[in-house]
Amino acid sequence: MLDEVTKGVRGPVKRYLLRRAMSRQIGPGGSLGGKTVIVTVPGTSPEQENGVPLADVPANADLLEYRREAARRPYSVGDYALGGWQLNTHPDLVERLTSLAPDPADVLPVYGIPVIVSRGIAAVVATGTNWLLFRLPEEPQGVEMVEPIASLDSSRGWYSVSAWQSGSSDDDVDEKLRALVRAAMDHAATLA
């Protein structure tokens, strides 16, 4: 089946598909031989794969509103999906976020983006190719910031950090980002 799906696919996309073969499913209707590629988050249970695992509570309202406005079902050739919604995060960034989480089960799909959740409250969001949005009580220090997303900005406790920090070793960058993930999860838990 994988050979059929990757036929004609080359380079990084093929390598990605081969690496993630155990954690992805192929469904009807999109690309790669008439299929939609469904990206799954390792450790996510079938019950969590509905794409909307967050409680509709005030602490999650800004994120849910932002995603409801942008979320689309997969519909065309080449679509990738996460939790039944068109993926709005590069697959490499989905993998990166999962690697930064204390437990892969903390990463849940929300309207096509992966979110690290603590006690039912969104703590860290990955979107696009470079955005990691951390929910924190104050701006993080010692990391590269990126352009904020207007509806999820610092006035609402969200800080946009580059997922691919430069100027430090990979181990140092990963440790900084993991520390931010822990801080964001601790902060989110206080909002539950």
Helices and strands as residue ranges (DSSP letters): H 2-6, H 11-19, G 21-23, E 25-28, E 35-39, G 46-50, G 58-60, H 61-70, E 80-82, E 85-86, H 91-100, G 104-106, E 107-110, E 113-118, E 121-127, E 131-135, G 154-156, E 158-162, H 170-191
